Amino acid sequence: MTTAPDTMRRPRVVVIGAGISGLAAAWQITRRRHDIDVHILDGAPQIGGLLRVSELEGLALDEGAESMLATRPEAVRLAREVGLSSAIVHPTAARPAVVIDGELKPFPVGLMMGIPTDLRAMAASGVLSPEALARIPLDYVLPRTPIGDDVSFGDYVAQRLGPDVVDRLVAPLIMGVYADDPHDVSMMSAMPALLDAARSDASLLSAARRVKKVPTGPVFAGLDGGIGRLPIALAEALLSAGARVRTDALVRGIRRTSSGWQVEFVDSGRWESLSADAVVVALPAPAAARVLRAYVPLAADQLSRIETVSVAVVTLLYRDCDLPGGDLPEGSGYLVPPSEGRPVKAATFSSHKWAWVDERARPGGLVAVRTSLGHARDVEVLQRTDQELVDLAATDLGFVARLGRAAPVASRVTRWGGALPRYAVGYRGRVETIDAAVRAAPGLAICGSAYEGVGIASCVARATVAADRICEHLTSNGQWTP
């Protein structure tokens, strides 16, 4: 038998990580280049990373993220590409509340990441005291606040609008997205457009109004059956396109060879390796640092300096007949300011927020709630056992939502260790250093939530950039061109 010359072989790309970033990068490569073999490796027993759906009392409910931005095209478009067009849904009209002095108050309208752009609506909400409301307009006459290349988002808003705006409006939203204190979050990372506007406009209120875009449609989207369906559908589409997906394959490192890369991993206690012409590293920052340390030390050093946050999602099911009035309070849930000192930082009334959840839960007399616990300044709560977390969440929810004697009939605790990167001041500069170091390494690309944002749309956008680099520089015979 005659063996085909090496120049005739198909190039191989190994994607390390089967979360949404790695799967999206692999998908973009297979769509653009039918001449490339794509292999995906992940150390977990299942694909999906932080996107996962499982059943509780027969109900399919998300364990991680439950929605994606609809005002950006990347995530929704990806869902359509992998056959989920008919499953795309949007939240109901139910609005969230905010806990103020132990009471639920409707969250004000006209906010941009907690910054009020409609002062009349702000005043009518009752969320801020008269003194805090009177402090806000001083922003128009205060001297310009120095910004520089970056600034703490919480510090900047507090200087312009007062600390109560940060505590009761900004912090609940920042906690919900980043699980971090707004004073520790980079404005460049959280609100880059607003930072640019603030450089040319001394007033934060004016800058916010200038930047704020009125959406022409729904802001968020989900999937009937859970957003965790997205990575499953994506993996199925990849397999149909000829890609190979391998779980329980923990990558320990990559090694440069004369012809490309060697990816070394452990599967069932056995060391294995896979040769590659190019590699996409789609891992959380600490794991990416470990993989890159030997051959891209500068990127690895910067990645190792990125701190992460752990959180827990406690999902609770109640009998509707046990609840006062047969249901939860009105609205889609509530957010909690830090000053309230409560263990639950946010609660989502899933049966109110998503029609598909209510349609599946109500016939069984059930109502679904998910609560979030743990953030960068509250790691001790996560040291509790699962049952302790369930009891804590149920007790806190019972008080805030006034559930009387109702107790959950089923529960689930999902722990996401080191799930979220901390976007500290100066974070963007660190990412630029990482990107420059990776660009200098032939046949290497990197993506994930540690670079452009933690949302699904941001991860898909960054994955597309990584795929573009591979497709543009890897020739059909496996050579890397500058």
C-alpha positions as CSV (number, residue, x, y, z in Angstrom):
1,M,0.0,0.0,0.0
2,T,1.3,3.4,-0.9
3,T,1.2,6.0,1.9
4,A,0.2,9.5,0.9
5,P,2.9,12.1,1.3
6,D,2.7,14.3,4.5
7,T,2.0,17.3,2.3
8,M,-1.4,15.7,1.3
9,R,-2.7,15.2,4.8
10,R,-5.5,17.2,6.3
11,P,-4.3,19.8,8.9
12,R,-5.5,19.2,12.5
13,V,-6.6,21.7,15.0
14,V,-7.0,20.7,18.7
15,V,-9.4,22.8,20.8
16,I,-8.7,22.5,24.5
17,G,-12.0,23.1,26.4
18,A,-15.5,22.2,25.5
19,G,-17.3,25.0,27.2
20,I,-19.3,27.4,25.0
21,S,-16.1,29.2,24.0
22,G,-14.2,26.1,22.8
23,L,-17.3,24.7,21.1
24,A,-18.0,28.0,19.3
25,A,-14.4,28.3,18.1
26,A,-14.5,24.7,16.8
27,W,-17.9,25.4,15.1
28,Q,-16.6,28.5,13.3
29,I,-13.5,26.6,12.1
30,T,-15.5,23.7,10.7
31,R,-17.9,26.1,9.0
32,R,-15.1,28.1,7.3
33,R,-12.6,25.3,6.6
34,H,-13.9,21.9,5.4
35,D,-10.3,20.8,4.9
36,I,-9.4,20.9,8.6
37,D,-9.8,18.1,11.2
38,V,-11.0,19.5,14.5
39,H,-10.5,17.6,17.8
40,I,-12.0,18.9,21.1
41,L,-10.6,17.8,24.4
42,D,-12.1,18.5,27.8
43,G,-11.2,17.2,31.3
44,A,-14.8,17.3,32.6
45,P,-17.1,14.3,32.2
46,Q,-19.5,16.4,30.1
47,I,-19.4,19.2,27.7
48,G,-20.8,22.7,28.2
49,G,-18.7,24.3,30.9
50,L,-20.9,26.7,32.8
51,L,-23.9,26.0,30.6
52,R,-25.7,23.0,31.9
53,V,-29.3,21.8,32.2
54,S,-30.6,19.0,34.3
55,E,-33.9,17.7,35.7
56,L,-35.3,18.4,39.1
57,E,-38.6,16.6,39.9
58,G,-38.9,16.0,36.1
59,L,-38.4,19.7,35.2
60,A,-35.5,20.6,33.0
61,L,-33.9,23.7,34.6
62,D,-30.6,25.5,34.0
63,E,-27.8,25.0,36.6
64,G,-25.7,27.9,35.2
65,A,-26.4,30.8,32.9
66,E,-30.1,30.9,31.9
67,S,-30.1,33.6,29.3
68,M,-28.0,35.4,26.6
69,L,-28.0,38.9,25.3
70,A,-30.4,39.4,22.4
71,T,-29.2,42.9,21.7
72,R,-25.9,41.4,20.4
73,P,-26.1,39.0,17.4
74,E,-23.5,36.4,18.2
75,A,-25.2,34.0,20.7
76,V,-28.6,34.1,19.2
77,R,-27.2,33.6,15.7
78,L,-25.2,30.6,17.0
79,A,-28.3,29.0,18.4
80,R,-30.0,29.4,15.0
81,E,-27.0,27.9,13.2
82,V,-27.2,24.7,15.2
83,G,-30.9,24.2,14.7
84,L,-32.4,25.9,17.8
85,S,-34.3,28.7,16.0
86,S,-37.7,27.4,17.1
87,A,-36.5,27.1,20.8
88,I,-35.5,30.7,21.1
89,V,-37.7,32.5,23.7
90,H,-37.7,35.7,25.6
91,P,-38.5,36.5,29.2
92,T,-42.0,37.5,30.2
93,A,-42.8,41.1,31.0
94,A,-42.3,40.5,34.7
95,R,-39.8,42.9,36.1
96,P,-37.3,42.4,39.0
97,A,-37.5,44.0,42.4
98,V,-34.7,45.2,44.7
99,V,-34.6,44.6,48.5
100,I,-34.7,47.9,50.4
101,D,-34.8,47.7,54.2
102,G,-36.1,44.1,53.9
103,E,-38.9,45.1,51.6
104,L,-39.3,44.4,47.9
105,K,-39.5,47.5,45.7
106,P,-39.8,47.5,41.9
107,F,-36.4,48.0,40.4
108,P,-36.3,51.5,38.7
109,V,-36.6,51.7,34.9
110,G,-34.2,53.8,32.8
111,L,-31.0,52.4,34.4
112,M,-27.7,51.7,32.6
113,M,-25.9,49.2,34.8
114,G,-27.4,51.0,37.7
115,I,-26.8,54.6,36.5
116,P,-30.1,56.5,36.4
117,T,-30.9,58.1,33.1
118,D,-34.5,59.0,34.1
119,L,-34.5,60.9,37.3
120,R,-38.3,61.2,37.5
121,A,-38.6,57.4,37.4
122,M,-35.8,57.2,39.9
123,A,-37.6,59.5,42.3
124,A,-40.9,57.7,41.9
125,S,-39.4,54.3,42.7
126,G,-38.8,54.9,46.4
127,V,-35.5,53.0,46.2
128,L,-33.4,56.0,47.2
129,S,-33.9,58.4,50.2
130,P,-34.7,62.1,49.5
131,E,-31.1,62.9,50.5
132,A,-29.6,60.4,48.1
133,L,-31.9,61.7,45.3
134,A,-30.9,65.3,46.0
135,R,-27.2,64.2,45.7
136,I,-27.5,62.9,42.1
137,P,-27.9,66.2,40.2
138,L,-24.7,67.6,41.8
139,D,-23.0,65.5,39.1
140,Y,-23.8,68.3,36.6
141,V,-21.8,70.9,38.5
142,L,-19.0,68.8,40.1
143,P,-15.5,69.2,38.7
144,R,-14.4,66.5,36.3
145,T,-13.3,63.3,38.0
146,P,-9.9,62.0,36.8
147,I,-10.2,58.7,34.9
148,G,-6.9,57.9,33.2
149,D,-6.6,54.6,31.3
150,D,-9.0,52.9,33.7
151,V,-10.9,53.5,37.0
152,S,-12.9,51.5,39.5
153,F,-16.5,51.6,38.3
154,G,-17.9,51.8,41.8
155,D,-15.5,54.5,42.9
156,Y,-16.3,56.6,39.8
157,V,-20.1,56.3,40.2
158,A,-19.9,57.1,43.9
159,Q,-17.8,60.2,43.3
160,R,-20.3,61.5,40.7
161,L,-23.7,60.3,42.1
162,G,-23.1,59.3,45.7
163,P,-22.6,56.1,47.6
164,D,-26.3,55.2,47.8
165,V,-26.5,54.9,44.0
166,V,-23.7,52.4,44.1
167,D,-25.1,50.4,46.9
168,R,-28.7,50.2,45.9
169,L,-28.5,50.3,42.1
170,V,-25.1,49.6,40.7
171,A,-23.9,46.9,43.1
172,P,-26.9,44.6,42.8
173,L,-26.5,44.5,39.0
174,I,-22.7,44.2,39.1
175,M,-23.0,41.4,41.6
176,G,-25.4,39.6,39.3
177,V,-23.1,39.8,36.4
178,Y,-19.6,39.5,37.9
179,A,-20.3,38.3,41.5
180,D,-18.0,41.1,42.6
181,D,-18.1,44.4,44.4
182,P,-18.4,47.4,41.9
183,H,-15.5,49.1,43.7
184,D,-13.3,46.2,42.6
185,V,-14.5,46.1,39.0
186,S,-12.8,47.9,36.1
187,M,-14.9,50.5,34.3
188,M,-13.0,49.7,31.1
189,S,-14.1,46.1,31.3
190,A,-17.7,46.6,32.6
191,M,-18.7,49.7,30.7
192,P,-16.1,50.6,28.0
193,A,-18.4,52.8,26.0
194,L,-19.4,54.8,29.1
195,L,-15.7,55.2,30.0
196,D,-15.0,56.7,26.6
197,A,-18.0,59.0,26.8
198,A,-17.0,60.1,30.3
199,R,-13.6,61.2,29.0
200,S,-15.3,63.8,26.9
201,D,-18.2,64.7,29.2
202,A,-17.6,65.7,32.8
203,S,-21.1,64.7,33.8
204,L,-21.7,61.0,34.3
205,L,-25.5,61.5,33.8
206,S,-24.9,63.2,30.5
207,A,-22.5,60.6,29.3
208,A,-24.9,57.8,30.3
209,R,-27.8,59.3,28.4
210,R,-25.5,59.7,25.4
211,V,-24.4,56.1,25.4
212,K,-27.6,54.4,26.4
213,K,-29.3,52.8,23.6
214,V,-33.1,52.1,23.6
215,P,-33.5,48.5,22.5
216,T,-35.9,47.9,19.6
217,G,-36.6,44.4,20.8
218,P,-36.1,42.1,23.8
219,V,-32.8,42.6,25.7
220,F,-32.4,38.9,26.6
221,A,-33.2,35.5,25.1
222,G,-33.3,32.0,26.4
223,L,-34.1,28.6,25.1
224,D,-37.2,26.5,25.7
225,G,-35.9,23.7,27.8
226,G,-32.9,25.7,29.1
227,I,-29.9,27.6,27.8
228,G,-27.9,24.4,28.6
229,R,-29.3,23.0,25.4
230,L,-27.0,25.2,23.4
231,P,-23.7,23.4,24.0
232,I,-25.4,20.0,23.5
233,A,-26.8,21.1,20.1
234,L,-23.5,22.6,19.2
235,A,-21.6,19.4,20.0
236,E,-24.1,17.4,17.9
237,A,-23.6,19.8,15.0
238,L,-19.9,19.5,15.3
239,L,-20.0,15.7,15.3
240,S,-22.2,15.8,12.2
241,A,-19.6,18.0,10.6
242,G,-16.9,15.5,11.3
243,A,-15.3,17.0,14.4
244,R,-14.3,14.8,17.3
245,V,-15.3,15.6,20.9
246,R,-13.6,13.8,23.8
247,T,-14.5,14.3,27.5
248,D,-12.6,13.1,30.5
249,A,-9.4,14.1,28.7
250,L,-7.6,16.5,31.0
251,V,-4.9,18.4,29.1
252,R,-1.7,18.8,31.1
253,G,0.3,20.8,28.7
254,I,1.3,21.6,25.1
255,R,4.7,21.0,23.6
256,R,6.2,22.7,20.5
257,T,7.4,20.4,17.8
258,S,9.2,20.9,14.5
259,S,5.9,20.7,12.7
260,G,3.4,22.2,15.1
261,W,2.2,21.2,18.6
262,Q,1.9,18.1,20.7
263,V,-1.1,18.2,23.2
264,E,-0.5,16.0,26.2
265,F,-3.5,14.9,28.3
266,V,-4.6,12.3,30.8
267,D,-7.6,9.9,30.2
268,S,-8.6,7.3,32.7
269,G,-5.1,7.6,34.4
270,R,-3.3,7.1,31.1
271,W,-1.0,9.7,29.5
272,E,-1.8,10.3,25.9
273,S,-0.8,12.9,23.3
274,L,-2.3,14.3,20.1
275,S,-0.3,16.1,17.4
276,A,-1.8,19.4,16.1
277,D,-0.9,21.9,13.5
278,A,-2.7,24.6,15.5
279,V,-4.2,24.8,19.0
280,V,-7.0,26.8,20.5
281,V,-6.9,27.2,24.3
282,A,-10.4,27.8,25.5
283,L,-10.0,27.3,29.3
284,P,-10.5,29.4,32.4
285,A,-7.5,31.7,33.2
286,P,-5.8,29.4,35.9
287,A,-6.0,26.3,33.6
288,A,-4.9,28.3,30.6
289,A,-1.9,29.5,32.5
290,R,-0.9,25.9,33.3
291,V,-1.2,24.8,29.7
292,L,0.8,27.8,28.3
293,R,3.5,28.1,30.9
294,A,6.3,26.2,29.2
295,Y,6.0,27.9,25.7
296,V,4.2,31.2,26.2
297,P,5.4,32.2,29.7
298,L,4.5,35.9,29.5
299,A,0.8,35.0,28.7
300,A,0.9,32.3,31.4
301,D,2.2,34.8,34.0
302,Q,-0.5,37.3,33.2
303,L,-3.2,34.6,33.2
304,S,-2.0,33.3,36.6
305,R,-2.5,36.8,38.1
306,I,-6.2,36.8,37.2
307,E,-8.3,36.1,40.3
308,T,-11.5,34.2,40.1
309,V,-14.8,34.1,42.0
310,S,-16.8,31.0,43.1
311,V,-20.6,31.0,43.3
312,A,-23.4,28.6,44.1
313,V,-26.8,28.4,42.5
314,V,-29.5,26.9,44.7
315,T,-32.6,25.9,42.9
316,L,-35.8,25.4,44.9
317,L,-39.2,24.0,44.0
318,Y,-42.3,24.9,46.0
319,R,-45.9,23.6,45.9
320,D,-48.1,26.4,44.8
321,C,-50.7,25.4,47.3
322,D,-48.2,26.0,50.1
323,L,-47.5,29.6,49.0
324,P,-49.5,32.6,50.2
325,G,-52.1,33.3,47.5
326,G,-50.9,30.2,45.6
327,D,-47.9,31.9,44.0
328,L,-44.7,33.8,44.6
329,P,-44.7,37.7,44.8
330,E,-45.2,39.5,41.6
331,G,-42.2,40.1,39.3
332,S,-39.3,38.1,38.0
333,G,-37.3,38.0,41.2
334,Y,-35.2,40.4,43.2
335,L,-31.7,41.8,43.6
336,V,-30.0,42.5,46.9
337,P,-27.8,45.5,47.8
338,P,-24.7,44.7,49.9
339,S,-26.0,47.0,52.7
340,E,-28.9,44.6,53.3
341,G,-26.4,42.0,54.6
342,R,-28.4,39.0,53.3
343,P,-26.8,35.7,52.2
344,V,-28.8,35.5,49.0
345,K,-27.5,38.1,46.5
346,A,-30.2,37.5,44.0
347,A,-33.3,35.4,43.4
348,T,-35.0,34.6,40.1
349,F,-38.6,33.5,40.1
350,S,-38.1,31.2,37.2
351,S,-41.8,30.4,36.8
352,H,-42.5,34.1,36.4
353,K,-39.5,34.9,34.2
354,W,-39.9,32.1,31.7
355,A,-43.2,31.0,30.3
356,W,-41.9,27.6,29.4
357,V,-40.9,26.9,33.0
358,D,-44.3,27.8,34.2
359,E,-46.0,25.7,31.6
360,R,-44.1,22.6,32.6
361,A,-44.2,23.3,36.4
362,R,-47.8,24.3,37.0
363,P,-49.5,21.0,35.9
364,G,-47.6,19.4,38.8
365,G,-48.5,22.2,41.2
366,L,-44.9,23.4,41.3
367,V,-43.2,26.8,41.3
368,A,-39.5,27.2,40.5
369,V,-37.0,29.6,42.1
370,R,-33.3,29.9,41.8
371,T,-31.1,31.8,44.2
372,S,-27.4,32.9,44.0
373,L,-25.0,32.8,46.9
374,G,-21.4,33.8,47.2
375,H,-19.4,36.6,45.7
376,A,-15.8,38.0,45.9
377,R,-16.3,39.4,49.3
378,D,-18.4,36.5,50.7
379,V,-16.5,33.3,50.2
380,E,-17.3,31.9,53.6
381,V,-20.9,31.1,52.8
382,L,-19.7,28.6,50.2
383,Q,-17.9,26.6,52.9
384,R,-21.3,25.3,54.0
385,T,-22.7,21.9,53.1
386,D,-25.2,21.6,50.3
387,Q,-28.0,21.1,52.8
388,E,-26.9,24.1,54.8
389,L,-27.0,26.2,51.6
390,V,-30.5,24.9,50.8
391,D,-31.7,25.8,54.3
392,L,-30.0,29.2,54.2
393,A,-31.5,30.0,50.8
394,A,-35.0,28.9,51.7
395,T,-34.9,30.8,55.0
396,D,-33.7,34.0,53.4
397,L,-36.2,33.6,50.5
398,G,-39.0,32.9,53.0
399,F,-38.3,36.2,54.8
400,V,-37.7,38.5,51.8
401,A,-40.5,37.1,49.7
402,R,-42.8,36.6,52.6
403,L,-43.5,32.9,51.9
404,G,-45.0,32.2,55.3
405,R,-44.6,28.6,56.3
406,A,-43.9,27.3,52.8
407,A,-40.9,25.0,52.5
408,P,-39.3,23.7,49.3
409,V,-40.3,20.2,48.3
410,A,-37.2,19.7,46.1
411,S,-33.8,21.4,45.8
412,R,-30.5,21.3,43.9
413,V,-27.2,22.9,44.7
414,T,-24.8,23.6,41.9
415,R,-21.3,24.9,42.8
416,W,-19.3,26.8,40.3
417,G,-15.8,26.9,41.7
418,G,-13.6,29.7,40.2
419,A,-16.3,30.3,37.6
420,L,-15.9,34.0,37.0
421,P,-12.8,36.1,36.4
422,R,-12.4,39.2,38.5
423,Y,-12.1,42.3,36.1
424,A,-9.9,44.4,38.3
425,V,-8.8,47.9,37.3
426,G,-6.2,47.7,34.6
427,Y,-7.6,44.4,33.4
428,R,-7.7,45.4,29.8
429,G,-4.0,46.1,29.7
430,R,-3.4,42.6,31.1
431,V,-5.5,41.1,28.3
432,E,-3.6,43.1,25.7
433,T,-0.3,41.7,27.0
434,I,-1.7,38.1,26.9
435,D,-3.0,38.6,23.3
436,A,0.3,40.0,22.1
437,A,2.2,37.0,23.6
438,V,-0.1,34.5,22.0
439,R,0.0,36.2,18.6
440,A,3.8,35.8,18.7
441,A,3.4,32.0,19.0
442,P,2.7,30.3,15.6
443,G,-0.3,28.0,15.5
444,L,-1.9,29.2,18.7
445,A,-5.1,31.0,19.6
446,I,-6.9,31.7,22.9
447,C,-10.5,32.4,23.9
448,G,-12.8,32.2,26.9
449,S,-14.6,34.4,29.5
450,A,-11.3,35.8,30.8
451,Y,-10.8,38.2,27.8
452,E,-13.8,40.1,26.5
453,G,-16.6,39.4,28.9
454,V,-18.5,36.7,30.8
455,G,-21.7,36.7,28.8
456,I,-22.4,34.0,26.2
457,A,-22.5,36.6,23.4
458,S,-19.1,37.9,24.5
459,C,-17.6,34.4,24.7
460,V,-18.9,33.5,21.2
461,A,-17.5,36.8,19.8
462,R,-14.1,36.1,21.3
463,A,-14.2,32.5,20.0
464,T,-14.9,33.7,16.5
465,V,-11.7,35.9,16.7
466,A,-9.7,32.8,17.7
467,A,-11.3,30.8,14.8
468,D,-10.5,33.6,12.4
469,R,-6.8,33.5,13.4
470,I,-6.6,29.8,12.8
471,C,-8.5,29.9,9.5
472,E,-6.5,32.8,8.1
473,H,-3.0,31.5,9.0
474,L,-3.2,27.7,8.7
475,T,-2.7,26.5,5.1
476,S,-4.4,23.4,3.7
477,N,-1.2,21.4,4.1
478,G,-0.8,22.3,7.8
479,Q,1.7,25.1,7.5
480,W,1.4,28.3,9.6
481,T,1.8,31.5,7.6
482,P,2.6,34.9,9.2
